[in-house]
Amino acid sequence: MGNKTTICLVTLKNGFELVGTSACVDAANFDEAIGQKWAKKMAVDKITELEGYKLQCDMEEESEPCTDA
């Protein structure tokens, strides 16, 4: 996307999609392979956050249901 930004779409087995992005300050420094690496890492990091949220909801479910913020 553009000449400084990389976008990565990760689709999980259940069909849920996450987007990761990376960008550089100067287009002269843009490297597609590096951009892909970091954009994918950003998307995968979101999976970790969601798994933590789900785990905490599951742990608290016995006392009260987890609600959306």
PQR file with spaces between the fields and no chain letter, atoms N, CA, C, O and H, PARSE charges and radii, in Angstrom:
ATOM       1  N    MET     1       0.856   -1.169    0.000 -0.4000 1.5000
ATOM       2  CA   MET     1       0.000    0.000    0.000 -0.0000 2.0000
ATOM       3  C    MET     1       0.897    1.225    0.000  0.5500 1.7000
ATOM       4  O    MET     1       1.749    1.368    0.877 -0.5500 1.4000
ATOM       5  N    GLY     2       0.726    2.075   -0.932 -0.4000 1.5000
ATOM       6  CA   GLY     2       1.600    3.238   -1.018 -0.0000 2.0000
ATOM       7  C    GLY     2       3.024    2.807   -1.299  0.5500 1.7000
ATOM       8  O    GLY     2       3.259    1.731   -1.849 -0.5500 1.4000
ATOM       9  H    GLY     2       0.034    1.959   -1.645  0.4000 1.0000
ATOM      10  N    ASN     3       3.979    3.652   -0.919 -0.4000 1.5000
ATOM      11  CA   ASN     3       5.375    3.297   -1.162 -0.0000 2.0000
ATOM      12  C    ASN     3       6.181    3.223    0.138  0.5500 1.7000
ATOM      13  O    ASN     3       7.410    3.174    0.105 -0.5500 1.4000
ATOM      14  H    ASN     3       3.788    4.526   -0.473  0.4000 1.0000
ATOM      15  N    LYS     4       5.479    3.216    1.297 -0.4000 1.5000
ATOM      16  CA   LYS     4       6.158    3.122    2.583 -0.0000 2.0000
ATOM      17  C    LYS     4       5.465    2.175    3.554  0.5500 1.7000
ATOM      18  O    LYS     4       5.970    1.950    4.654 -0.5500 1.4000
ATOM      19  H    LYS     4       4.480    3.256    1.323  0.4000 1.0000
ATOM      20  N    THR     5       4.333    1.621    3.176 -0.4000 1.5000
ATOM      21  CA   THR     5       3.516    0.843    4.105 -0.0000 2.0000
ATOM      22  C    THR     5       3.264   -0.561    3.576  0.5500 1.7000
ATOM      23  O    THR     5       3.046   -0.760    2.381 -0.5500 1.4000
ATOM      24  H    THR     5       3.922    1.804    2.283  0.4000 1.0000
ATOM      25  N    THR     6       3.296   -1.533    4.487 -0.4000 1.5000
ATOM      26  CA   THR     6       2.979   -2.920    4.158 -0.0000 2.0000
ATOM      27  C    THR     6       1.816   -3.353    5.035  0.5500 1.7000
ATOM      28  O    THR     6       1.788   -3.054    6.229 -0.5500 1.4000
ATOM      29  H    THR     6       3.473   -1.371    5.458  0.4000 1.0000
ATOM      30  N    ILE     7       0.862   -4.052    4.450 -0.4000 1.5000
ATOM      31  CA   ILE     7      -0.298   -4.561    5.177 -0.0000 2.0000
ATOM      32  C    ILE     7      -0.329   -6.075    5.041  0.5500 1.7000
ATOM      33  O    ILE     7      -0.131   -6.618    3.954 -0.5500 1.4000
ATOM      34  H    ILE     7       0.885   -4.294    3.480  0.4000 1.0000
ATOM      35  N    CYS     8      -0.581   -6.751    6.162 -0.4000 1.5000
ATOM      36  CA   CYS     8      -0.654   -8.219    6.172 -0.0000 2.0000
ATOM      37  C    CYS     8      -2.008   -8.634    6.739  0.5500 1.7000
ATOM      38  O    CYS     8      -2.388   -8.204    7.828 -0.5500 1.4000
ATOM      39  H    CYS     8      -0.741   -6.310    7.045  0.4000 1.0000
ATOM      40  N    LEU     9      -2.718   -9.451    6.015 -0.4000 1.5000
ATOM      41  CA   LEU     9      -3.987  -10.009    6.479 -0.0000 2.0000
ATOM      42  C    LEU     9      -3.759  -11.461    6.868  0.5500 1.7000
ATOM      43  O    LEU     9      -3.325  -12.271    6.049 -0.5500 1.4000
ATOM      44  H    LEU     9      -2.409   -9.801    5.131  0.4000 1.0000
ATOM      45  N    VAL    10      -4.055  -11.789    8.133 -0.4000 1.5000
ATOM      46  CA   VAL    10      -3.937  -13.157    8.626 -0.0000 2.0000
ATOM      47  C    VAL    10      -5.346  -13.688    8.844  0.5500 1.7000
ATOM      48  O    VAL    10      -6.139  -13.075    9.559 -0.5500 1.4000
ATOM      49  H    VAL    10      -4.407  -11.131    8.798  0.4000 1.0000
ATOM      50  N    THR    11      -5.659  -14.823    8.234 -0.4000 1.5000
ATOM      51  CA   THR    11      -6.965  -15.448    8.410 -0.0000 2.0000
ATOM      52  C    THR    11      -6.785  -16.696    9.269  0.5500 1.7000
ATOM      53  O    THR    11      -6.049  -17.614    8.903 -0.5500 1.4000
ATOM      54  H    THR    11      -5.015  -15.321    7.654  0.4000 1.0000
ATOM      55  N    LEU    12      -7.466  -16.719   10.414 -0.4000 1.5000
ATOM      56  CA   LEU    12      -7.368  -17.851   11.319 -0.0000 2.0000
ATOM      57  C    LEU    12      -8.219  -19.012   10.809  0.5500 1.7000
ATOM      58  O    LEU    12      -9.045  -18.833    9.914 -0.5500 1.4000
ATOM      59  H    LEU    12      -8.063  -15.974   10.711  0.4000 1.0000
ATOM      60  N    LYS    13      -8.017  -20.200   11.377 -0.4000 1.5000
ATOM      61  CA   LYS    13      -8.735  -21.394   10.928 -0.0000 2.0000
ATOM      62  C    LYS    13     -10.247  -21.220   10.994  0.5500 1.7000
ATOM      63  O    LYS    13     -10.972  -21.788   10.177 -0.5500 1.4000
ATOM      64  H    LYS    13      -7.346  -20.345   12.103  0.4000 1.0000
ATOM      65  N    ASN    14     -10.733  -20.435   11.964 -0.4000 1.5000
ATOM      66  CA   ASN    14     -12.178  -20.245   12.109 -0.0000 2.0000
ATOM      67  C    ASN    14     -12.717  -19.137   11.209  0.5500 1.7000
ATOM      68  O    ASN    14     -13.906  -18.823   11.266 -0.5500 1.4000
ATOM      69  H    ASN    14     -10.144  -19.974   12.628  0.4000 1.0000
ATOM      70  N    GLY    15     -11.863  -18.541   10.382 -0.4000 1.5000
ATOM      71  CA   GLY    15     -12.289  -17.509    9.448 -0.0000 2.0000
ATOM      72  C    GLY    15     -12.102  -16.088    9.960  0.5500 1.7000
ATOM      73  O    GLY    15     -12.263  -15.138    9.194 -0.5500 1.4000
ATOM      74  H    GLY    15     -10.897  -18.796   10.336  0.4000 1.0000
ATOM      75  N    PHE    16     -11.763  -15.918   11.243 -0.4000 1.5000
ATOM      76  CA   PHE    16     -11.530  -14.589   11.804 -0.0000 2.0000
ATOM      77  C    PHE    16     -10.284  -13.987   11.162  0.5500 1.7000
ATOM      78  O    PHE    16      -9.277  -14.673   10.984 -0.5500 1.4000
ATOM      79  H    PHE    16     -11.632  -16.690   11.865  0.4000 1.0000
ATOM      80  N    GLU    17     -10.356  -12.710   10.819 -0.4000 1.5000
ATOM      81  CA   GLU    17      -9.247  -12.054   10.137 -0.0000 2.0000
ATOM      82  C    GLU    17      -8.634  -10.962   11.010  0.5500 1.7000
ATOM      83  O    GLU    17      -9.341  -10.230   11.703 -0.5500 1.4000
ATOM      84  H    GLU    17     -11.174  -12.153   10.963  0.4000 1.0000
ATOM      85  N    LEU    18      -7.314  -10.870   10.963 -0.4000 1.5000
ATOM      86  CA   LEU    18      -6.562   -9.844   11.671 -0.0000 2.0000
ATOM      87  C    LEU    18      -5.645   -9.149   10.684  0.5500 1.7000
ATOM      88  O    LEU    18      -5.140   -9.773    9.751 -0.5500 1.4000
ATOM      89  H    LEU    18      -6.740  -11.465   10.400  0.4000 1.0000
ATOM      90  N    VAL    19      -5.427   -7.850   10.889 -0.4000 1.5000
ATOM      91  CA   VAL    19      -4.564   -7.073   10.010 -0.0000 2.0000
ATOM      92  C    VAL    19      -3.383   -6.544   10.807  0.5500 1.7000
ATOM      93  O    VAL    19      -3.544   -6.024   11.912 -0.5500 1.4000
ATOM      94  H    VAL    19      -5.837   -7.343   11.647  0.4000 1.0000
ATOM      95  N    GLY    20      -2.209   -6.681   10.240 -0.4000 1.5000
ATOM      96  CA   GLY    20      -1.001   -6.089   10.798 -0.0000 2.0000
ATOM      97  C    GLY    20      -0.425   -5.132    9.772  0.5500 1.7000
ATOM      98  O    GLY    20      -0.566   -5.346    8.568 -0.5500 1.4000
ATOM      99  H    GLY    20      -2.079   -7.104    9.343  0.4000 1.0000
ATOM     100  N    THR    21       0.220   -4.080   10.244 -0.4000 1.5000
ATOM     101  CA   THR    21       0.815   -3.107    9.330 -0.0000 2.0000
ATOM     102  C    THR    21       2.233   -2.772    9.774  0.5500 1.7000
ATOM     103  O    THR    21       2.589   -2.924   10.942 -0.5500 1.4000
ATOM     104  H    THR    21       0.334   -3.906   11.222  0.4000 1.0000
ATOM     105  N    SER    22       3.023   -2.318    8.828 -0.4000 1.5000
ATOM     106  CA   SER    22       4.337   -1.761    9.123 -0.0000 2.0000
ATOM     107  C    SER    22       4.572   -0.627    8.134  0.5500 1.7000
ATOM     108  O    SER    22       4.015   -0.613    7.036 -0.5500 1.4000
ATOM     109  H    SER    22       2.734   -2.195    7.879  0.4000 1.0000
ATOM     110  N    ALA    23       5.391    0.303    8.538 -0.4000 1.5000
ATOM     111  CA   ALA    23       5.684    1.440    7.665 -0.0000 2.0000
ATOM     112  C    ALA    23       7.067    1.976    7.985  0.5500 1.7000
ATOM     113  O    ALA    23       7.562    1.827    9.102 -0.5500 1.4000
ATOM     114  H    ALA    23       5.843    0.292    9.430  0.4000 1.0000
ATOM     115  N    CYS    24       7.681    2.599    7.000 -0.4000 1.5000
ATOM     116  CA   CYS    24       8.958    3.272    7.230 -0.0000 2.0000
ATOM     117  C    CYS    24       8.749    4.772    7.043  0.5500 1.7000
ATOM     118  O    CYS    24       7.777    5.196    6.418 -0.5500 1.4000
ATOM     119  H    CYS    24       7.279    2.720    6.092  0.4000 1.0000
ATOM     120  N    VAL    25       9.649    5.559    7.578 -0.4000 1.5000
ATOM     121  CA   VAL    25       9.529    7.017    7.512 -0.0000 2.0000
ATOM     122  C    VAL    25       9.875    7.539    6.124  0.5500 1.7000
ATOM     123  O    VAL    25       9.215    8.441    5.607 -0.5500 1.4000
ATOM     124  H    VAL    25      10.438    5.215    8.086  0.4000 1.0000
ATOM     125  N    ASP    26      10.901    6.973    5.535 -0.4000 1.5000
ATOM     126  CA   ASP    26      11.393    7.447    4.245 -0.0000 2.0000
ATOM     127  C    ASP    26      11.210    6.359    3.196  0.5500 1.7000
ATOM     128  O    ASP    26      11.706    5.245    3.365 -0.5500 1.4000
ATOM     129  H    ASP    26      11.437    6.241    5.955  0.4000 1.0000
ATOM     130  N    ALA    27      10.511    6.669    2.127 -0.4000 1.5000
ATOM     131  CA   ALA    27      10.249    5.686    1.072 -0.0000 2.0000
ATOM     132  C    ALA    27      11.540    5.113    0.493  0.5500 1.7000
ATOM     133  O    ALA    27      11.542    3.992   -0.016 -0.5500 1.4000
ATOM     134  H    ALA    27      10.108    7.574    1.990  0.4000 1.0000
ATOM     135  N    ALA    28      12.621    5.855    0.562 -0.4000 1.5000
ATOM     136  CA   ALA    28      13.909    5.371    0.053 -0.0000 2.0000
ATOM     137  C    ALA    28      14.409    4.184    0.872  0.5500 1.7000
ATOM     138  O    ALA    28      15.231    3.405    0.388 -0.5500 1.4000
ATOM     139  H    ALA    28      12.620    6.766    0.975  0.4000 1.0000
ATOM     140  N    ASN    29      13.930    4.036    2.093 -0.4000 1.5000
ATOM     141  CA   ASN    29      14.346    2.931    2.961 -0.0000 2.0000
ATOM     142  C    ASN    29      13.386    1.742    2.902  0.5500 1.7000
ATOM     143  O    ASN    29      13.610    0.745    3.589 -0.5500 1.4000
ATOM     144  H    ASN    29      13.263    4.669    2.486  0.4000 1.0000
ATOM     145  N    PHE    30      12.327    1.824    2.100 -0.4000 1.5000
ATOM     146  CA   PHE    30      11.327    0.762    2.045 -0.0000 2.0000
ATOM     147  C    PHE    30      11.942   -0.530    1.531  0.5500 1.7000
ATOM     148  O    PHE    30      12.623   -0.548    0.505 -0.5500 1.4000
ATOM     149  H    PHE    30      12.145    2.633    1.542  0.4000 1.0000
ATOM     150  N    ASP    31      11.688   -1.617    2.266 -0.4000 1.5000
ATOM     151  CA   ASP    31      12.126   -2.957    1.864 -0.0000 2.0000
ATOM     152  C    ASP    31      10.919   -3.868    2.046  0.5500 1.7000
ATOM     153  O    ASP    31      10.471   -4.091    3.170 -0.5500 1.4000
ATOM     154  H    ASP    31      11.135   -1.603    3.100  0.4000 1.0000
ATOM     155  N    GLU    32      10.400   -4.388    0.958 -0.4000 1.5000
ATOM     156  CA   GLU    32       9.165   -5.174    1.011 -0.0000 2.0000
ATOM     157  C    GLU    32       9.287   -6.383    1.941  0.5500 1.7000
ATOM     158  O    GLU    32       8.363   -6.668    2.703 -0.5500 1.4000
ATOM     159  H    GLU    32      10.764   -4.206    0.045  0.4000 1.0000
ATOM     160  N    ALA    33      10.402   -7.087    1.887 -0.4000 1.5000
ATOM     161  CA   ALA    33      10.570   -8.284    2.722 -0.0000 2.0000
ATOM     162  C    ALA    33      10.557   -7.923    4.206  0.5500 1.7000
ATOM     163  O    ALA    33       9.933   -8.618    5.008 -0.5500 1.4000
ATOM     164  H    ALA    33      11.152   -6.855    1.268  0.4000 1.0000
ATOM     165  N    ILE    34      11.227   -6.861    4.568 -0.4000 1.5000
ATOM     166  CA   ILE    34      11.235   -6.423    5.965 -0.0000 2.0000
ATOM     167  C    ILE    34       9.836   -5.964    6.372  0.5500 1.7000
ATOM     168  O    ILE    34       9.379   -6.265    7.475 -0.5500 1.4000
ATOM     169  H    ILE    34      11.734   -6.296    3.917  0.4000 1.0000
ATOM     170  N    GLY    35       9.158   -5.240    5.490 -0.4000 1.5000
ATOM     171  CA   GLY    35       7.795   -4.799    5.768 -0.0000 2.0000
ATOM     172  C    GLY    35       6.855   -5.959    5.990  0.5500 1.7000
ATOM     173  O    GLY    35       6.016   -5.917    6.890 -0.5500 1.4000
ATOM     174  H    GLY    35       9.529   -4.995    4.594  0.4000 1.0000
ATOM     175  N    GLN    36       6.984   -7.006    5.174 -0.4000 1.5000
ATOM     176  CA   GLN    36       6.139   -8.192    5.330 -0.0000 2.0000
ATOM     177  C    GLN    36       6.406   -8.886    6.660  0.5500 1.7000
ATOM     178  O    GLN    36       5.477   -9.319    7.343 -0.5500 1.4000
ATOM     179  H    GLN    36       7.666   -7.040    4.443  0.4000 1.0000
ATOM     180  N    LYS    37       7.672   -8.986    7.019 -0.4000 1.5000
ATOM     181  CA   LYS    37       8.040   -9.631    8.281 -0.0000 2.0000
ATOM     182  C    LYS    37       7.390   -8.914    9.466  0.5500 1.7000
ATOM     183  O    LYS    37       6.787   -9.559   10.324 -0.5500 1.4000
ATOM     184  H    LYS    37       8.426   -8.635    6.464  0.4000 1.0000
ATOM     185  N    TRP    38       7.510   -7.585    9.517 -0.4000 1.5000
ATOM     186  CA   TRP    38       6.992   -6.833   10.658 -0.0000 2.0000
ATOM     187  C    TRP    38       5.469   -6.724   10.639  0.5500 1.7000
ATOM     188  O    TRP    38       4.845   -6.735   11.701 -0.5500 1.4000
ATOM     189  H    TRP    38       7.999   -7.062    8.819  0.4000 1.0000
ATOM     190  N    ALA    39       4.861   -6.619    9.472 -0.4000 1.5000
ATOM     191  CA   ALA    39       3.401   -6.565    9.400 -0.0000 2.0000
ATOM     192  C    ALA    39       2.794   -7.879    9.874  0.5500 1.7000
ATOM     193  O    ALA    39       1.781   -7.881   10.573 -0.5500 1.4000
ATOM     194  H    ALA    39       5.368   -6.609    8.610  0.4000 1.0000
ATOM     195  N    LYS    40       3.410   -8.996    9.493 -0.4000 1.5000
ATOM     196  CA   LYS    40       2.923  -10.303    9.950 -0.0000 2.0000
ATOM     197  C    LYS    40       3.092  -10.432   11.460  0.5500 1.7000
ATOM     198  O    LYS    40       2.199  -10.936   12.141 -0.5500 1.4000
ATOM     199  H    LYS    40       4.233   -8.994    8.925  0.4000 1.0000
ATOM     200  N    LYS    41       4.232   -9.980   11.991 -0.4000 1.5000
ATOM     201  CA   LYS    41       4.450  -10.027   13.436 -0.0000 2.0000
ATOM     202  C    LYS    41       3.391   -9.215   14.172  0.5500 1.7000
ATOM     203  O    LYS    41       2.893   -9.644   15.212 -0.5500 1.4000
ATOM     204  H    LYS    41       4.957   -9.571   11.438  0.4000 1.0000
ATOM     205  N    MET    42       3.048   -8.060   13.647 -0.4000 1.5000
ATOM     206  CA   MET    42       2.028   -7.215   14.288 -0.0000 2.0000
ATOM     207  C    MET    42       0.671   -7.933   14.301  0.5500 1.7000
ATOM     208  O    MET    42      -0.055   -7.859   15.292 -0.5500 1.4000
ATOM     209  H    MET    42       3.453   -7.711   12.802  0.4000 1.0000
ATOM     210  N    ALA    43       0.328   -8.620   13.216 -0.4000 1.5000
ATOM     211  CA   ALA    43      -0.939   -9.363   13.169 -0.0000 2.0000
ATOM     212  C    ALA    43      -0.923  -10.531   14.146  0.5500 1.7000
ATOM     213  O    ALA    43      -1.906  -10.765   14.848 -0.5500 1.4000
ATOM     214  H    ALA    43       0.918   -8.680   12.411  0.4000 1.0000
ATOM     215  N    VAL    44       0.182  -11.263   14.198 -0.4000 1.5000
ATOM     216  CA   VAL    44       0.291  -12.406   15.100 -0.0000 2.0000
ATOM     217  C    VAL    44       0.247  -11.945   16.556  0.5500 1.7000
ATOM     218  O    VAL    44      -0.330  -12.631   17.401 -0.5500 1.4000
ATOM     219  H    VAL    44       0.982  -11.073   13.627  0.4000 1.0000
ATOM     220  N    ASP    45       0.846  -10.794   16.861 -0.4000 1.5000
ATOM     221  CA   ASP    45       0.793  -10.252   18.228 -0.0000 2.0000
ATOM     222  C    ASP    45      -0.649   -9.999   18.660  0.5500 1.7000
ATOM     223  O    ASP    45      -0.986  -10.149   19.834 -0.5500 1.4000
ATOM     224  H    ASP    45       1.314  -10.237   16.175  0.4000 1.0000
ATOM     225  N    LYS    46      -1.490   -9.617   17.716 -0.4000 1.5000
ATOM     226  CA   LYS    46      -2.911   -9.398   18.040 -0.0000 2.0000
ATOM     227  C    LYS    46      -3.584  -10.713   18.437  0.5500 1.7000
ATOM     228  O    LYS    46      -4.475  -10.724   19.286 -0.5500 1.4000
ATOM     229  H    LYS    46      -1.216   -9.495   16.762  0.4000 1.0000
ATOM     230  N    ILE    47      -3.162  -11.814   17.827 -0.4000 1.5000
ATOM     231  CA   ILE    47      -3.719  -13.121   18.184 -0.0000 2.0000
ATOM     232  C    ILE    47      -3.414  -13.409   19.648  0.5500 1.7000
ATOM     233  O    ILE    47      -4.280  -13.877   20.386 -0.5500 1.4000
ATOM     234  H    ILE    47      -2.438  -11.805   17.137  0.4000 1.0000
ATOM     235  N    THR    48      -2.187  -13.130   20.064 -0.4000 1.5000
ATOM     236  CA   THR    48      -1.785  -13.350   21.453 -0.0000 2.0000
ATOM     237  C    THR    48      -2.656  -12.538   22.402  0.5500 1.7000
ATOM     238  O    THR    48      -3.080  -13.050   23.438 -0.5500 1.4000
ATOM     239  H    THR    48      -1.483  -12.749   19.464  0.4000 1.0000
ATOM     240  N    GLU    49      -2.927  -11.288   22.065 -0.4000 1.5000
ATOM     241  CA   GLU    49      -3.796  -10.451   22.898 -0.0000 2.0000
ATOM     242  C    GLU    49      -5.193  -11.045   22.993  0.5500 1.7000
ATOM     243  O    GLU    49      -5.774  -11.101   24.077 -0.5500 1.4000
ATOM     244  H    GLU    49      -2.582  -10.873   21.223  0.4000 1.0000
ATOM     245  N    LEU    50      -5.732  -11.487   21.866 -0.4000 1.5000
ATOM     246  CA   LEU    50      -7.074  -12.062   21.863 -0.0000 2.0000
ATOM     247  C    LEU    50      -7.136  -13.360   22.658  0.5500 1.7000
ATOM     248  O    LEU    50      -8.119  -13.623   23.351 -0.5500 1.4000
ATOM     249  H    LEU    50      -5.260  -11.441   20.986  0.4000 1.0000
ATOM     250  N    GLU    51      -6.094  -14.165   22.557 -0.4000 1.5000
ATOM     251  CA   GLU    51      -6.050  -15.418   23.321 -0.0000 2.0000
ATOM     252  C    GLU    51      -6.009  -15.127   24.818  0.5500 1.7000
ATOM     253  O    GLU    51      -6.644  -15.830   25.604 -0.5500 1.4000
ATOM     254  H    GLU    51      -5.296  -13.952   21.994  0.4000 1.0000
ATOM     255  N    GLY    52      -5.266  -14.095   25.216 -0.4000 1.5000
ATOM     256  CA   GLY    52      -5.225  -13.697   26.620 -0.0000 2.0000
ATOM     257  C    GLY    52      -6.587  -13.234   27.101  0.5500 1.7000
ATOM     258  O    GLY    52      -7.007  -13.569   28.209 -0.5500 1.4000
ATOM     259  H    GLY    52      -4.751  -13.523   24.577  0.4000 1.0000
ATOM     260  N    TYR    53      -7.274  -12.468   26.278 -0.4000 1.5000
ATOM     261  CA   TYR    53      -8.622  -12.005   26.614 -0.0000 2.0000
ATOM     262  C    TYR    53      -9.565  -13.197   26.792  0.5500 1.7000
ATOM     263  O    TYR    53     -10.326  -13.268   27.758 -0.5500 1.4000
ATOM     264  H    TYR    53      -6.933  -12.196   25.379  0.4000 1.0000
ATOM     265  N    LYS    54      -9.500  -14.125   25.845 -0.4000 1.5000
ATOM     266  CA   LYS    54     -10.367  -15.308   25.918 -0.0000 2.0000
ATOM     267  C    LYS    54     -10.065  -16.142   27.158  0.5500 1.7000
ATOM     268  O    LYS    54     -10.982  -16.618   27.827 -0.5500 1.4000
ATOM     269  H    LYS    54      -8.882  -14.067   25.061  0.4000 1.0000
ATOM     270  N    LEU    55      -8.791  -16.318   27.462 -0.4000 1.5000
ATOM     271  CA   LEU    55      -8.403  -17.088   28.631 -0.0000 2.0000
ATOM     272  C    LEU    55      -8.948  -16.452   29.909  0.5500 1.7000
ATOM     273  O    LEU    55      -9.475  -17.146   30.778 -0.5500 1.4000
ATOM     274  H    LEU    55      -8.046  -15.931   26.919  0.4000 1.0000
ATOM     275  N    GLN    56      -8.819  -15.135   30.017 -0.4000 1.5000
ATOM     276  CA   GLN    56      -9.325  -14.470   31.215 -0.0000 2.0000
ATOM     277  C    GLN    56     -10.842  -14.591   31.299  0.5500 1.7000
ATOM     278  O    GLN    56     -11.382  -14.796   32.387 -0.5500 1.4000
ATOM     279  H    GLN    56      -8.391  -14.572   29.311  0.4000 1.0000
ATOM     280  N    CYS    57     -11.532  -14.470   30.182 -0.4000 1.5000
ATOM     281  CA   CYS    57     -12.988  -14.643   30.179 -0.0000 2.0000
ATOM     282  C    CYS    57     -13.354  -16.047   30.638  0.5500 1.7000
ATOM     283  O    CYS    57     -14.263  -16.224   31.449 -0.5500 1.4000
ATOM     284  H    CYS    57     -11.094  -14.303   29.299  0.4000 1.0000
ATOM     285  N    ASP    58     -12.644  -17.046   30.117 -0.4000 1.5000
ATOM     286  CA   ASP    58     -12.921  -18.430   30.498 -0.0000 2.0000
ATOM     287  C    ASP    58     -12.693  -18.648   31.988  0.5500 1.7000
ATOM     288  O    ASP    58     -13.454  -19.365   32.636 -0.5500 1.4000
ATOM     289  H    ASP    58     -11.906  -16.902   29.458  0.4000 1.0000
ATOM     290  N    MET    59     -11.642  -18.028   32.536 -0.4000 1.5000
ATOM     291  CA   MET    59     -11.336  -18.185   33.956 -0.0000 2.0000
ATOM     292  C    MET    59     -12.395  -17.523   34.839  0.5500 1.7000
ATOM     293  O    MET    59     -12.705  -18.026   35.919 -0.5500 1.4000
ATOM     294  H    MET    59     -11.023  -17.445   32.010  0.4000 1.0000
ATOM     295  N    GLU    60     -12.943  -16.407   34.388 -0.4000 1.5000
ATOM     296  CA   GLU    60     -13.930  -15.673   35.174 -0.0000 2.0000
ATOM     297  C    GLU    60     -15.361  -16.152   34.921  0.5500 1.7000
ATOM     298  O    GLU    60     -16.277  -15.803   35.665 -0.5500 1.4000
ATOM     299  H    GLU    60     -12.691  -15.998   33.511  0.4000 1.0000
ATOM     300  N    GLU    61     -15.545  -16.941   33.886 -0.4000 1.5000
ATOM     301  CA   GLU    61     -16.886  -17.366   33.476 -0.0000 2.0000
ATOM     302  C    GLU    61     -17.622  -18.113   34.602  0.5500 1.7000
ATOM     303  O    GLU    61     -18.848  -18.050   34.691 -0.5500 1.4000
ATOM     304  H    GLU    61     -14.801  -17.225   33.282  0.4000 1.0000
ATOM     305  N    GLU    62     -16.893  -18.794   35.431 -0.4000 1.5000
ATOM     306  CA   GLU    62     -17.515  -19.555   36.505 -0.0000 2.0000
ATOM     307  C    GLU    62     -18.216  -18.642   37.507  0.5500 1.7000
ATOM     308  O    GLU    62     -19.244  -19.011   38.076 -0.5500 1.4000
ATOM     309  H    GLU    62     -15.897  -18.845   35.359  0.4000 1.0000
ATOM     310  N    SER    63     -17.650  -17.431   37.726 -0.4000 1.5000
ATOM     311  CA   SER    63     -18.253  -16.533   38.701 -0.0000 2.0000
ATOM     312  C    SER    63     -19.246  -15.571   38.042  0.5500 1.7000
ATOM     313  O    SER    63     -20.327  -15.339   38.583 -0.5500 1.4000
ATOM     314  H    SER    63     -16.816  -17.131   37.264  0.4000 1.0000
ATOM     315  N    GLU    64     -18.897  -15.014   36.892 -0.4000 1.5000
ATOM     316  CA   GLU    64     -19.803  -14.134   36.156 -0.0000 2.0000
ATOM     317  C    GLU    64     -19.376  -14.087   34.703  0.5500 1.7000
ATOM     318  O    GLU    64     -18.190  -14.216   34.400 -0.5500 1.4000
ATOM     319  H    GLU    64     -18.019  -15.202   36.452  0.4000 1.0000
ATOM     320  N    PRO    65     -20.333  -13.905   33.798 -0.5600 1.5000
ATOM     321  CA   PRO    65     -19.996  -13.883   32.372  0.2800 2.0000
ATOM     322  C    PRO    65     -19.086  -12.712   32.024  0.5500 1.7000
ATOM     323  O    PRO    65     -19.171  -11.649   32.639 -0.5500 1.4000
ATOM     324  N    CYS    66     -18.221  -12.907   31.046 -0.4000 1.5000
ATOM     325  CA   CYS    66     -17.334  -11.845   30.568 -0.0000 2.0000
ATOM     326  C    CYS    66     -18.152  -10.929   29.655  0.5500 1.7000
ATOM     327  O    CYS    66     -18.866  -11.406   28.773 -0.5500 1.4000
ATOM     328  H    CYS    66     -18.151  -13.771   30.547  0.4000 1.0000
ATOM     329  N    THR    67     -18.050   -9.624   29.866 -0.4000 1.5000
ATOM     330  CA   THR    67     -18.802   -8.675   29.057 -0.0000 2.0000
ATOM     331  C    THR    67     -17.854   -7.895   28.168  0.5500 1.7000
ATOM     332  O    THR    67     -16.674   -7.750   28.485 -0.5500 1.4000
ATOM     333  H    THR    67     -17.470   -9.236   30.583  0.4000 1.0000
ATOM     334  N    ASP    68     -18.364   -7.396   27.063 -0.4000 1.5000
ATOM     335  CA   ASP    68     -17.558   -6.574   26.167 -0.0000 2.0000
ATOM     336  C    ASP    68     -17.390   -5.190   26.755  0.5500 1.7000
ATOM     337  O    ASP    68     -18.286   -4.658   27.411 -0.5500 1.4000
ATOM     338  H    ASP    68     -19.323   -7.514   26.805  0.4000 1.0000
ATOM     339  N    ALA    69     -16.229   -4.620   26.509 -0.4000 1.5000
ATOM     340  CA   ALA    69     -15.943   -3.257   26.986 -0.0000 2.0000
ATOM     341  C    ALA    69     -16.346   -2.255   25.936  0.5500 1.7000
ATOM     342  O    ALA    69     -16.188   -1.051   26.139 -0.5500 1.4000
ATOM     343  H    ALA    69     -15.502   -5.052   25.976  0.4000 1.0000
